Structures are given as C-alpha cells and as structure tokens.
C-alpha cells in the first residue's frame, strides 16, 4: 500500500491540475480530432522515406502510396545502410 500523499504535494498537484484544466481539455480535443481523421502518412516529409521506399516490394510500395501500410523507422546515431545518414 502506498503511503498517503503529503498535504503540500496534494495542494500543489491540485493547483497545477486546475491551472491546466482548460489547456489540457483543448489539447485532448485536438488529439481526439486527429485520431478521428486517421493517419497522416501522406503528409509526412521525405525524412529519407525515399530510401526505404526504394527497398520495398511492389505490394508494400502500393500500401505506402495509399497511406495504408505501416511507415516505421528506427533511427540511430550510426547507420551505414543509408548514404544520407
């Protein structure tokens, strides 16, 4: 069982929650709106997308063109697979 919250910490937490209530509500509304619109993969910048796209098979390329397939990347500080890194 967790120890009870210190009264002062509780006061500060409540003050922060109250102060941010409206901005948090607006933020969550924007998130819900974005989720309802679906993925925005077609709106993404290149970000080396062309290099990965070139390595895909025909079916994967079509899914990416349609914005239906996954578009995932693993980025590290070192990558000798792509010349642009």
PyMOL Python script that loads the backbone (N, CA, C, O; Angstrom):
from pymol import cmd

cmd.read_pdbstr("""\
ATOM      1  N   UNK A   1       0.847  -1.191   0.000  1.00  0.00           N
ATOM      2  CA  UNK A   1       0.000   0.000   0.000  1.00  0.00           C
ATOM      3  C   UNK A   1       0.886   1.246   0.000  1.00  0.00           C
ATOM      4  O   UNK A   1       1.862   1.311   0.748  1.00  0.00           O
ATOM      5  N   UNK A   2       0.560   2.213  -0.817  1.00  0.00           N
ATOM      6  CA  UNK A   2       1.332   3.447  -0.909  1.00  0.00           C
ATOM      7  C   UNK A   2       1.069   4.333   0.296  1.00  0.00           C
ATOM      8  O   UNK A   2      -0.039   4.364   0.832  1.00  0.00           O
ATOM      9  N   UNK A   3       2.099   5.051   0.714  1.00  0.00           N
ATOM     10  CA  UNK A   3       1.869   5.993   1.821  1.00  0.00           C
ATOM     11  C   UNK A   3       0.973   7.127   1.347  1.00  0.00           C
ATOM     12  O   UNK A   3       0.917   7.410   0.151  1.00  0.00           O
ATOM     13  N   UNK A   4       0.274   7.778   2.265  1.00  0.00           N
ATOM     14  CA  UNK A   4      -0.611   8.877   1.853  1.00  0.00           C
ATOM     15  C   UNK A   4       0.209  10.023   1.265  1.00  0.00           C
ATOM     16  O   UNK A   4       1.369  10.222   1.624  1.00  0.00           O
ATOM     17  N   UNK A   5      -0.408  10.763   0.364  1.00  0.00           N
ATOM     18  CA  UNK A   5       0.229  11.895  -0.288  1.00  0.00           C
ATOM     19  C   UNK A   5       0.402  13.015   0.726  1.00  0.00           C
ATOM     20  O   UNK A   5      -0.529  13.337   1.464  1.00  0.00           O
ATOM     21  N   UNK A   6       1.581  13.604   0.766  1.00  0.00           N
ATOM     22  CA  UNK A   6       1.841  14.724   1.663  1.00  0.00           C
ATOM     23  C   UNK A   6       0.870  15.848   1.301  1.00  0.00           C
ATOM     24  O   UNK A   6       0.633  16.107   0.121  1.00  0.00           O
ATOM     25  N   UNK A   7       0.316  16.508   2.300  1.00  0.00           N
ATOM     26  CA  UNK A   7      -0.713  17.532   2.076  1.00  0.00           C
ATOM     27  C   UNK A   7      -0.229  18.629   1.125  1.00  0.00           C
ATOM     28  O   UNK A   7      -0.975  19.047   0.239  1.00  0.00           O
ATOM     29  N   UNK A   8       0.995  19.095   1.297  1.00  0.00           N
ATOM     30  CA  UNK A   8       1.503  20.178   0.450  1.00  0.00           C
ATOM     31  C   UNK A   8       1.635  19.722  -1.004  1.00  0.00           C
ATOM     32  O   UNK A   8       1.314  20.473  -1.924  1.00  0.00           O
ATOM     33  N   UNK A   9       2.106  18.492  -1.207  1.00  0.00           N
ATOM     34  CA  UNK A   9       2.211  17.945  -2.561  1.00  0.00           C
ATOM     35  C   UNK A   9       0.819  17.847  -3.182  1.00  0.00           C
ATOM     36  O   UNK A   9       0.644  18.142  -4.364  1.00  0.00           O
ATOM     37  N   UNK A  10      -0.161  17.437  -2.395  1.00  0.00           N
ATOM     38  CA  UNK A  10      -1.537  17.369  -2.882  1.00  0.00           C
ATOM     39  C   UNK A  10      -2.071  18.731  -3.296  1.00  0.00           C
ATOM     40  O   UNK A  10      -2.748  18.854  -4.317  1.00  0.00           O
ATOM     41  N   UNK A  11      -1.764  19.767  -2.494  1.00  0.00           N
ATOM     42  CA  UNK A  11      -2.204  21.129  -2.822  1.00  0.00           C
ATOM     43  C   UNK A  11      -1.578  21.607  -4.134  1.00  0.00           C
ATOM     44  O   UNK A  11      -2.262  22.164  -4.992  1.00  0.00           O
ATOM     45  N   UNK A  12      -0.297  21.386  -4.272  1.00  0.00           N
ATOM     46  CA  UNK A  12       0.410  21.829  -5.485  1.00  0.00           C
ATOM     47  C   UNK A  12      -0.113  21.077  -6.703  1.00  0.00           C
ATOM     48  O   UNK A  12      -0.338  21.671  -7.757  1.00  0.00           O
ATOM     49  N   UNK A  13      -0.306  19.774  -6.554  1.00  0.00           N
ATOM     50  CA  UNK A  13      -0.823  18.961  -7.657  1.00  0.00           C
ATOM     51  C   UNK A  13      -2.195  19.456  -8.092  1.00  0.00           C
ATOM     52  O   UNK A  13      -2.468  19.559  -9.288  1.00  0.00           O
ATOM     53  N   UNK A  14      -3.045  19.758  -7.143  1.00  0.00           N
ATOM     54  CA  UNK A  14      -4.395  20.249  -7.466  1.00  0.00           C
ATOM     55  C   UNK A  14      -4.330  21.613  -8.140  1.00  0.00           C
ATOM     56  O   UNK A  14      -5.086  21.878  -9.075  1.00  0.00           O
ATOM     57  N   UNK A  15      -3.436  22.481  -7.677  1.00  0.00           N
ATOM     58  CA  UNK A  15      -3.280  23.800  -8.282  1.00  0.00           C
ATOM     59  C   UNK A  15      -2.825  23.682  -9.742  1.00  0.00           C
ATOM     60  O   UNK A  15      -3.323  24.390 -10.617  1.00  0.00           O
ATOM     61  N   UNK A  16      -1.883  22.787  -9.986  1.00  0.00           N
ATOM     62  CA  UNK A  16      -1.407  22.569 -11.358  1.00  0.00           C
ATOM     63  C   UNK A  16      -2.532  22.016 -12.229  1.00  0.00           C
ATOM     64  O   UNK A  16      -2.723  22.456 -13.363  1.00  0.00           O
ATOM     65  N   UNK A  17      -3.278  21.042 -11.687  1.00  0.00           N
ATOM     66  CA  UNK A  17      -4.390  20.453 -12.445  1.00  0.00           C
ATOM     67  C   UNK A  17      -5.440  21.509 -12.778  1.00  0.00           C
ATOM     68  O   UNK A  17      -5.954  21.544 -13.896  1.00  0.00           O
ATOM     69  N   UNK A  18      -5.758  22.362 -11.818  1.00  0.00           N
ATOM     70  CA  UNK A  18      -6.762  23.406 -12.052  1.00  0.00           C
ATOM     71  C   UNK A  18      -6.264  24.419 -13.071  1.00  0.00           C
ATOM     72  O   UNK A  18      -7.003  24.813 -13.973  1.00  0.00           O
ATOM     73  N   UNK A  19      -5.016  24.840 -12.930  1.00  0.00           N
ATOM     74  CA  UNK A  19      -4.440  25.839 -13.829  1.00  0.00           C
ATOM     75  C   UNK A  19      -4.377  25.332 -15.270  1.00  0.00           C
ATOM     76  O   UNK A  19      -4.521  26.113 -16.210  1.00  0.00           O
ATOM     77  N   UNK A  20      -4.163  24.035 -15.445  1.00  0.00           N
ATOM     78  CA  UNK A  20      -4.005  23.490 -16.790  1.00  0.00           C
ATOM     79  C   UNK A  20      -5.277  22.823 -17.332  1.00  0.00           C
ATOM     80  O   UNK A  20      -5.265  22.262 -18.427  1.00  0.00           O
ATOM     81  N   UNK A  21      -6.352  22.883 -16.578  1.00  0.00           N
ATOM     82  CA  UNK A  21      -7.577  22.187 -16.974  1.00  0.00           C
ATOM     83  C   UNK A  21      -8.055  22.578 -18.370  1.00  0.00           C
ATOM     84  O   UNK A  21      -8.350  21.703 -19.184  1.00  0.00           O
ATOM     85  N   UNK A  22      -8.137  23.881 -18.661  1.00  0.00           N
ATOM     86  CA  UNK A  22      -8.640  24.326 -19.974  1.00  0.00           C
ATOM     87  C   UNK A  22      -7.682  23.974 -21.107  1.00  0.00           C
ATOM     88  O   UNK A  22      -8.110  23.488 -22.154  1.00  0.00           O
ATOM     89  N   UNK A  23      -6.386  24.218 -20.902  1.00  0.00           N
ATOM     90  CA  UNK A  23      -5.432  23.910 -21.969  1.00  0.00           C
ATOM     91  C   UNK A  23      -5.349  22.398 -22.188  1.00  0.00           C
ATOM     92  O   UNK A  23      -5.180  21.947 -23.321  1.00  0.00           O
ATOM     93  N   UNK A  24      -5.464  21.622 -21.126  1.00  0.00           N
ATOM     94  CA  UNK A  24      -5.443  20.161 -21.279  1.00  0.00           C
ATOM     95  C   UNK A  24      -6.680  19.675 -22.038  1.00  0.00           C
ATOM     96  O   UNK A  24      -6.591  18.782 -22.880  1.00  0.00           O
ATOM     97  N   UNK A  25      -7.828  20.270 -21.732  1.00  0.00           N
ATOM     98  CA  UNK A  25      -9.060  19.903 -22.436  1.00  0.00           C
ATOM     99  C   UNK A  25      -8.932  20.202 -23.925  1.00  0.00           C
ATOM    100  O   UNK A  25      -9.309  19.382 -24.761  1.00  0.00           O
ATOM    101  N   UNK A  26      -8.393  21.395 -24.261  1.00  0.00           N
ATOM    102  CA  UNK A  26      -8.203  21.750 -25.670  1.00  0.00           C
ATOM    103  C   UNK A  26      -7.214  20.796 -26.353  1.00  0.00           C
ATOM    104  O   UNK A  26      -7.420  20.381 -27.494  1.00  0.00           O
ATOM    105  N   UNK A  27      -6.151  20.461 -25.640  1.00  0.00           N
ATOM    106  CA  UNK A  27      -5.162  19.520 -26.184  1.00  0.00           C
ATOM    107  C   UNK A  27      -5.808  18.164 -26.459  1.00  0.00           C
ATOM    108  O   UNK A  27      -5.621  17.602 -27.538  1.00  0.00           O
ATOM    109  N   UNK A  28      -6.555  17.640 -25.511  1.00  0.00           N
ATOM    110  CA  UNK A  28      -7.200  16.338 -25.693  1.00  0.00           C
ATOM    111  C   UNK A  28      -8.235  16.369 -26.815  1.00  0.00           C
ATOM    112  O   UNK A  28      -8.416  15.379 -27.523  1.00  0.00           O
ATOM    113  N   UNK A  29      -8.910  17.502 -26.975  1.00  0.00           N
ATOM    114  CA  UNK A  29      -9.852  17.645 -28.093  1.00  0.00           C
ATOM    115  C   UNK A  29      -9.104  17.578 -29.433  1.00  0.00           C
ATOM    116  O   UNK A  29      -9.569  16.938 -30.376  1.00  0.00           O
ATOM    117  N   UNK A  30      -7.940  18.245 -29.509  1.00  0.00           N
ATOM    118  CA  UNK A  30      -7.141  18.191 -30.743  1.00  0.00           C
ATOM    119  C   UNK A  30      -6.656  16.778 -31.025  1.00  0.00           C
ATOM    120  O   UNK A  30      -6.647  16.341 -32.176  1.00  0.00           O
ATOM    121  N   UNK A  31      -6.252  16.060 -29.978  1.00  0.00           N
ATOM    122  CA  UNK A  31      -5.806  14.681 -30.141  1.00  0.00           C
ATOM    123  C   UNK A  31      -6.961  13.819 -30.647  1.00  0.00           C
ATOM    124  O   UNK A  31      -6.784  13.036 -31.580  1.00  0.00           O
ATOM    125  N   UNK A  32      -8.138  13.956 -30.041  1.00  0.00           N
ATOM    126  CA  UNK A  32      -9.308  13.184 -30.488  1.00  0.00           C
ATOM    127  C   UNK A  32      -9.645  13.505 -31.940  1.00  0.00           C
ATOM    128  O   UNK A  32      -9.976  12.607 -32.713  1.00  0.00           O
ATOM    129  N   UNK A  33      -9.561  14.783 -32.314  1.00  0.00           N
ATOM    130  CA  UNK A  33      -9.835  15.183 -33.692  1.00  0.00           C
ATOM    131  C   UNK A  33      -8.833  14.542 -34.648  1.00  0.00           C
ATOM    132  O   UNK A  33      -9.214  14.045 -35.708  1.00  0.00           O
ATOM    133  N   UNK A  34      -7.559  14.552 -34.278  1.00  0.00           N
ATOM    134  CA  UNK A  34      -6.517  13.951 -35.128  1.00  0.00           C
ATOM    135  C   UNK A  34      -6.736  12.451 -35.269  1.00  0.00           C
ATOM    136  O   UNK A  34      -6.576  11.900 -36.358  1.00  0.00           O
ATOM    137  N   UNK A  35      -7.101  11.789 -34.182  1.00  0.00           N
ATOM    138  CA  UNK A  35      -7.352  10.344 -34.234  1.00  0.00           C
ATOM    139  C   UNK A  35      -8.525  10.048 -35.156  1.00  0.00           C
ATOM    140  O   UNK A  35      -8.486   9.085 -35.921  1.00  0.00           O
ATOM    141  N   UNK A  36      -9.557  10.861 -35.090  1.00  0.00           N
ATOM    142  CA  UNK A  36     -10.743  10.618 -35.930  1.00  0.00           C
ATOM    143  C   UNK A  36     -10.436  10.817 -37.415  1.00  0.00           C
ATOM    144  O   UNK A  36     -11.135  10.265 -38.265  1.00  0.00           O
ATOM    145  N   UNK A  37      -9.399  11.599 -37.740  1.00  0.00           N
ATOM    146  CA  UNK A  37      -9.036  11.828 -39.136  1.00  0.00           C
ATOM    147  C   UNK A  37      -8.137  10.727 -39.694  1.00  0.00           C
ATOM    148  O   UNK A  37      -7.922  10.656 -40.904  1.00  0.00           O
ATOM    149  N   UNK A  38      -7.618   9.880 -38.832  1.00  0.00           N
ATOM    150  CA  UNK A  38      -6.772   8.786 -39.283  1.00  0.00           C
ATOM    151  C   UNK A  38      -5.334   9.211 -39.481  1.00  0.00           C
ATOM    152  O   UNK A  38      -4.992  10.375 -39.276  1.00  0.00           O
ATOM    153  N   UNK A  39      -4.483   8.269 -39.882  1.00  0.00           N
ATOM    154  CA  UNK A  39      -3.056   8.563 -40.053  1.00  0.00           C
ATOM    155  C   UNK A  39      -2.803   9.621 -41.117  1.00  0.00           C
ATOM    156  O   UNK A  39      -3.535   9.719 -42.102  1.00  0.00           O
ATOM    157  N   UNK A  40      -1.773  10.399 -40.906  1.00  0.00           N
ATOM    158  CA  UNK A  40      -1.409  11.458 -41.848  1.00  0.00           C
ATOM    159  C   UNK A  40      -0.115  11.101 -42.570  1.00  0.00           C
ATOM    160  O   UNK A  40       0.715  11.973 -42.828  1.00  0.00           O
ATOM    161  N   UNK A  41       0.058   9.831 -42.894  1.00  0.00           N
ATOM    162  CA  UNK A  41       1.314   9.388 -43.502  1.00  0.00           C
ATOM    163  C   UNK A  41       1.618  10.107 -44.807  1.00  0.00           C
ATOM    164  O   UNK A  41       2.778  10.390 -45.110  1.00  0.00           O
ATOM    165  N   UNK A  42       0.582  10.402 -45.577  1.00  0.00           N
ATOM    166  CA  UNK A  42       0.805  11.053 -46.875  1.00  0.00           C
ATOM    167  C   UNK A  42       1.270  12.493 -46.716  1.00  0.00           C
ATOM    168  O   UNK A  42       1.753  13.093 -47.676  1.00  0.00           O
ATOM    169  N   UNK A  43       1.135  13.054 -45.530  1.00  0.00           N
ATOM    170  CA  UNK A  43       1.519  14.442 -45.301  1.00  0.00           C
ATOM    171  C   UNK A  43       2.931  14.560 -44.732  1.00  0.00           C
ATOM    172  O   UNK A  43       3.420  15.672 -44.534  1.00  0.00           O
ATOM    173  N   UNK A  44       3.585  13.451 -44.470  1.00  0.00           N
ATOM    174  CA  UNK A  44       4.920  13.486 -43.886  1.00  0.00           C
ATOM    175  C   UNK A  44       5.957  13.926 -44.903  1.00  0.00           C
ATOM    176  O   UNK A  44       5.818  13.674 -46.099  1.00  0.00           O
ATOM    177  N   UNK A  45       6.987  14.582 -44.419  1.00  0.00           N
ATOM    178  CA  UNK A  45       8.095  14.976 -45.281  1.00  0.00           C
ATOM    179  C   UNK A  45       8.919  13.757 -45.660  1.00  0.00           C
ATOM    180  O   UNK A  45       8.670  12.656 -45.169  1.00  0.00           O
ATOM    181  N   UNK A  46       9.884  13.950 -46.520  1.00  0.00           N
ATOM    182  CA  UNK A  46      10.698  12.856 -47.024  1.00  0.00           C
ATOM    183  C   UNK A  46      11.381  12.106 -45.901  1.00  0.00           C
ATOM    184  O   UNK A  46      11.176  10.903 -45.747  1.00  0.00           O
ATOM    185  N   UNK A  47      12.193  12.800 -45.112  1.00  0.00           N
ATOM    186  CA  UNK A  47      12.894  12.194 -43.974  1.00  0.00           C
ATOM    187  C   UNK A  47      13.502  10.843 -44.346  1.00  0.00           C
ATOM    188  O   UNK A  47      13.427   9.888 -43.573  1.00  0.00           O
ATOM    189  N   UNK A  48      14.095  10.772 -45.519  1.00  0.00           N
ATOM    190  CA  UNK A  48      14.726   9.560 -46.027  1.00  0.00           C
ATOM    191  C   UNK A  48      13.713   8.478 -46.395  1.00  0.00           C
ATOM    192  O   UNK A  48      14.073   7.314 -46.576  1.00  0.00           O
ATOM    193  N   UNK A  49      12.478   8.861 -46.502  1.00  0.00           N
ATOM    194  CA  UNK A  49      11.418   7.929 -46.876  1.00  0.00           C
ATOM    195  C   UNK A  49      11.719   7.277 -48.219  1.00  0.00           C
ATOM    196  O   UNK A  49      11.451   6.091 -48.411  1.00  0.00           O
ATOM    197  N   UNK A  50      12.274   8.047 -49.144  1.00  0.00           N
ATOM    198  CA  UNK A  50      12.546   7.522 -50.487  1.00  0.00           C
ATOM    199  C   UNK A  50      13.520   6.360 -50.452  1.00  0.00           C
ATOM    200  O   UNK A  50      13.371   5.407 -51.217  1.00  0.00           O
ATOM    201  N   UNK A  51      14.512   6.422 -49.578  1.00  0.00           N
ATOM    202  CA  UNK A  51      15.486   5.332 -49.488  1.00  0.00           C
ATOM    203  C   UNK A  51      14.806   4.032 -49.042  1.00  0.00           C
ATOM    204  O   UNK A  51      15.023   2.972 -49.629  1.00  0.00           O
ATOM    205  N   UNK A  52      13.989   4.130 -48.007  1.00  0.00           N
ATOM    206  CA  UNK A  52      13.273   2.953 -47.527  1.00  0.00           C
ATOM    207  C   UNK A  52      12.255   2.457 -48.534  1.00  0.00           C
ATOM    208  O   UNK A  52      12.093   1.252 -48.731  1.00  0.00           O
ATOM    209  N   UNK A  53      11.570   3.397 -49.170  1.00  0.00           N
ATOM    210  CA  UNK A  53      10.572   3.063 -50.182  1.00  0.00           C
ATOM    211  C   UNK A  53      11.206   2.265 -51.315  1.00  0.00           C
ATOM    212  O   UNK A  53      10.629   1.287 -51.791  1.00  0.00           O
ATOM    213  N   UNK A  54      12.395   2.685 -51.745  1.00  0.00           N
ATOM    214  CA  UNK A  54      13.077   2.010 -52.852  1.00  0.00           C
ATOM    215  C   UNK A  54      13.371   0.553 -52.531  1.00  0.00           C
ATOM    216  O   UNK A  54      13.427  -0.280 -53.436  1.00  0.00           O
ATOM    217  N   UNK A  55      13.555   0.240 -51.276  1.00  0.00           N
ATOM    218  CA  UNK A  55      13.890  -1.130 -50.874  1.00  0.00           C
ATOM    219  C   UNK A  55      12.662  -2.015 -50.698  1.00  0.00           C
ATOM    220  O   UNK A  55      12.798  -3.224 -50.511  1.00  0.00           O
ATOM    221  N   UNK A  56      11.467  -1.436 -50.756  1.00  0.00           N
ATOM    222  CA  UNK A  56      10.228  -2.203 -50.545  1.00  0.00           C
ATOM    223  C   UNK A  56       9.843  -3.001 -51.788  1.00  0.00           C
ATOM    224  O   UNK A  56      10.245  -2.682 -52.907  1.00  0.00           O
ATOM    225  N   UNK A  57       9.060  -4.037 -51.556  1.00  0.00           N
ATOM    226  CA  UNK A  57       8.472  -4.786 -52.656  1.00  0.00           C
ATOM    227  C   UNK A  57       7.318  -4.015 -53.264  1.00  0.00           C
ATOM    228  O   UNK A  57       6.883  -3.002 -52.716  1.00  0.00           O
ATOM    229  N   UNK A  58       6.826  -4.487 -54.387  1.00  0.00           N
ATOM    230  CA  UNK A  58       5.767  -3.789 -55.126  1.00  0.00           C
ATOM    231  C   UNK A  58       4.516  -3.600 -54.265  1.00  0.00           C
ATOM    232  O   UNK A  58       3.955  -2.505 -54.230  1.00  0.00           O
ATOM    233  N   UNK A  59       4.076  -4.645 -53.578  1.00  0.00           N
ATOM    234  CA  UNK A  59       2.854  -4.547 -52.768  1.00  0.00           C
ATOM    235  C   UNK A  59       3.036  -3.559 -51.616  1.00  0.00           C
ATOM    236  O   UNK A  59       2.129  -2.787 -51.306  1.00  0.00           O
ATOM    237  N   UNK A  60       4.216  -3.587 -50.982  1.00  0.00           N
ATOM    238  CA  UNK A  60       4.469  -2.646 -49.883  1.00  0.00           C
ATOM    239  C   UNK A  60       4.509  -1.212 -50.388  1.00  0.00           C
ATOM    240  O   UNK A  60       4.015  -0.303 -49.721  1.00  0.00           O
ATOM    241  N   UNK A  61       5.093  -1.005 -51.557  1.00  0.00           N
ATOM    242  CA  UNK A  61       5.135   0.339 -52.128  1.00  0.00           C
ATOM    243  C   UNK A  61       3.724   0.874 -52.357  1.00  0.00           C
ATOM    244  O   UNK A  61       3.447   2.041 -52.080  1.00  0.00           O
ATOM    245  N   UNK A  62       2.839   0.028 -52.859  1.00  0.00           N
ATOM    246  CA  UNK A  62       1.467   0.478 -53.114  1.00  0.00           C
ATOM    247  C   UNK A  62       0.759   0.817 -51.805  1.00  0.00           C
ATOM    248  O   UNK A  62       0.035   1.810 -51.730  1.00  0.00           O
ATOM    249  N   UNK A  63       0.963  -0.001 -50.775  1.00  0.00           N
ATOM    250  CA  UNK A  63       0.345   0.294 -49.470  1.00  0.00           C
ATOM    251  C   UNK A  63       0.853   1.620 -48.914  1.00  0.00           C
ATOM    252  O   UNK A  63       0.087   2.398 -48.345  1.00  0.00           O
ATOM    253  N   UNK A  64       2.140   1.870 -49.082  1.00  0.00           N
ATOM    254  CA  UNK A  64       2.694   3.148 -48.619  1.00  0.00           C
ATOM    255  C   UNK A  64       2.154   4.315 -49.434  1.00  0.00           C
ATOM    256  O   UNK A  64       1.853   5.370 -48.875  1.00  0.00           O
ATOM    257  N   UNK A  65       2.026   4.140 -50.755  1.00  0.00           N
ATOM    258  CA  UNK A  65       1.445   5.195 -51.605  1.00  0.00           C
ATOM    259  C   UNK A  65       0.026   5.521 -51.164  1.00  0.00           C
ATOM    260  O   UNK A  65      -0.381   6.682 -51.127  1.00  0.00           O
ATOM    261  N   UNK A  66      -0.716   4.470 -50.830  1.00  0.00           N
ATOM    262  CA  UNK A  66      -2.114   4.652 -50.419  1.00  0.00           C
ATOM    263  C   UNK A  66      -2.248   5.154 -48.990  1.00  0.00           C
ATOM    264  O   UNK A  66      -3.338   5.528 -48.555  1.00  0.00           O
ATOM    265  N   UNK A  67      -1.127   5.162 -48.254  1.00  0.00           N
ATOM    266  CA  UNK A  67      -1.167   5.589 -46.859  1.00  0.00           C
ATOM    267  C   UNK A  67      -1.772   4.551 -45.947  1.00  0.00           C
ATOM    268  O   UNK A  67      -2.196   4.878 -44.839  1.00  0.00           O
ATOM    269  N   UNK A  68      -1.823   3.300 -46.388  1.00  0.00           N
ATOM    270  CA  UNK A  68      -2.463   2.247 -45.609  1.00  0.00           C
ATOM    271  C   UNK A  68      -1.480   1.362 -44.853  1.00  0.00           C
ATOM    272  O   UNK A  68      -1.826   0.779 -43.826  1.00  0.00           O
ATOM    273  N   UNK A  69      -0.269   1.264 -45.354  1.00  0.00           N
ATOM    274  CA  UNK A  69       0.717   0.384 -44.742  1.00  0.00           C
ATOM    275  C   UNK A  69       1.468   1.076 -43.630  1.00  0.00           C
ATOM    276  O   UNK A  69       1.444   2.302 -43.522  1.00  0.00           O
ATOM    277  N   UNK A  70       2.133   0.294 -42.806  1.00  0.00           N
ATOM    278  CA  UNK A  70       2.933   0.899 -41.739  1.00  0.00           C
ATOM    279  C   UNK A  70       4.112   1.657 -42.321  1.00  0.00           C
ATOM    280  O   UNK A  70       4.670   1.269 -43.348  1.00  0.00           O
ATOM    281  N   UNK A  71       4.480   2.721 -41.668  1.00  0.00           N
ATOM    282  CA  UNK A  71       5.612   3.533 -42.081  1.00  0.00           C
ATOM    283  C   UNK A  71       6.463   3.764 -40.838  1.00  0.00           C
ATOM    284  O   UNK A  71       6.349   4.797 -40.179  1.00  0.00           O
ATOM    285  N   UNK A  72       7.305   2.806 -40.530  1.00  0.00           N
ATOM    286  CA  UNK A  72       8.092   2.833 -39.304  1.00  0.00           C
ATOM    287  C   UNK A  72       9.566   2.960 -39.629  1.00  0.00           C
ATOM    288  O   UNK A  72      10.030   2.486 -40.666  1.00  0.00           O
ATOM    289  N   UNK A  73      10.285   3.595 -38.748  1.00  0.00           N
ATOM    290  CA  UNK A  73      11.731   3.723 -38.927  1.00  0.00           C
ATOM    291  C   UNK A  73      12.414   3.575 -37.589  1.00  0.00           C
ATOM    292  O   UNK A  73      11.864   3.938 -36.549  1.00  0.00           O
ATOM    293  N   UNK A  74      13.608   3.042 -37.625  1.00  0.00           N
ATOM    294  CA  UNK A  74      14.456   3.005 -36.439  1.00  0.00           C
ATOM    295  C   UNK A  74      15.628   3.912 -36.747  1.00  0.00           C
ATOM    296  O   UNK A  74      16.372   3.673 -37.698  1.00  0.00           O
ATOM    297  N   UNK A  75      15.794   4.943 -35.956  1.00  0.00           N
ATOM    298  CA  UNK A  75      16.836   5.920 -36.201  1.00  0.00           C
ATOM    299  C   UNK A  75      17.860   5.824 -35.092  1.00  0.00           C
ATOM    300  O   UNK A  75      17.520   5.840 -33.909  1.00  0.00           O
ATOM    301  N   UNK A  76      19.104   5.724 -35.480  1.00  0.00           N
ATOM    302  CA  UNK A  76      20.200   5.688 -34.513  1.00  0.00           C
ATOM    303  C   UNK A  76      21.230   6.735 -34.898  1.00  0.00           C
ATOM    304  O   UNK A  76      21.125   7.370 -35.947  1.00  0.00           O
ATOM    305  N   UNK A  77      22.220   6.909 -34.045  1.00  0.00           N
ATOM    306  CA  UNK A  77      23.271   7.875 -34.342  1.00  0.00           C
ATOM    307  C   UNK A  77      24.198   7.346 -35.437  1.00  0.00           C
ATOM    308  O   UNK A  77      24.916   8.125 -36.064  1.00  0.00           O
ATOM    309  N   UNK A  78      24.192   6.058 -35.669  1.00  0.00           N
ATOM    310  CA  UNK A  78      25.050   5.486 -36.697  1.00  0.00           C
ATOM    311  C   UNK A  78      24.250   4.545 -37.568  1.00  0.00           C
ATOM    312  O   UNK A  78      23.546   3.675 -37.057  1.00  0.00           O
ATOM    313  N   UNK A  79      24.347   4.702 -38.863  1.00  0.00           N
ATOM    314  CA  UNK A  79      23.644   3.843 -39.779  1.00  0.00           C
ATOM    315  C   UNK A  79      24.439   3.788 -41.078  1.00  0.00           C
ATOM    316  O   UNK A  79      24.513   4.781 -41.802  1.00  0.00           O
ATOM    317  N   UNK A  80      25.029   2.646 -41.376  1.00  0.00           N
ATOM    318  CA  UNK A  80      25.803   2.540 -42.611  1.00  0.00           C
ATOM    319  C   UNK A  80      24.977   1.970 -43.766  1.00  0.00           C
ATOM    320  O   UNK A  80      25.518   1.670 -44.830  1.00  0.00           O
ATOM    321  N   UNK A  81      23.660   1.820 -43.556  1.00  0.00           N
ATOM    322  CA  UNK A  81      22.798   1.260 -44.588  1.00  0.00           C
ATOM    323  C   UNK A  81      22.348   2.346 -45.578  1.00  0.00           C
ATOM    324  O   UNK A  81      22.143   2.061 -46.758  1.00  0.00           O
ATOM    325  N   UNK A  82      22.197   3.572 -45.104  1.00  0.00           N
ATOM    326  CA  UNK A  82      21.701   4.640 -45.959  1.00  0.00           C
ATOM    327  C   UNK A  82      22.762   5.729 -46.081  1.00  0.00           C
ATOM    328  O   UNK A  82      23.299   6.192 -45.075  1.00  0.00           O
ATOM    329  N   UNK A  83      23.057   6.126 -47.278  1.00  0.00           N
ATOM    330  CA  UNK A  83      24.117   7.097 -47.503  1.00  0.00           C
ATOM    331  C   UNK A  83      23.812   8.470 -46.911  1.00  0.00           C
ATOM    332  O   UNK A  83      24.729   9.244 -46.635  1.00  0.00           O
ATOM    333  N   UNK A  84      22.556   8.770 -46.719  1.00  0.00           N
ATOM    334  CA  UNK A  84      22.182  10.095 -46.226  1.00  0.00           C
ATOM    335  C   UNK A  84      22.401  10.241 -44.723  1.00  0.00           C
ATOM    336  O   UNK A  84      22.275  11.346 -44.195  1.00  0.00           O
ATOM    337  N   UNK A  85      22.719   9.180 -44.034  1.00  0.00           N
ATOM    338  CA  UNK A  85      22.939   9.292 -42.574  1.00  0.00           C
ATOM    339  C   UNK A  85      24.384   9.561 -42.276  1.00  0.00           C
ATOM    340  O   UNK A  85      24.761   9.686 -41.111  1.00  0.00           O
TER     341      UNK A  85
END
""", "prot")
cmd.dss("prot")
cmd.show_as("cartoon", "prot")
cmd.util.cbc("prot")
cmd.orient("prot")
